[in-house]
């Protein structure tokens, strides 16, 4: 549960940074590419972290 909250906070923080980049960069397309380049590795790392933390038989323990 703690890990999920941590990852959610990271994603929300990244989204806020993305919005800041959008407001700072005049060219929106450049901002979008920058944001995607920043967010993709973070999301991949978060996904890998959640997947590695999960036990293999998580079907019995949903939630």
ABEGO torsion letter per residue (X at the ends): XAAAAAAAAAAAAAAAAAAAAAAABABAAAAAAAAAAAAAAAAAAAAAAAAAABBABAAABBX
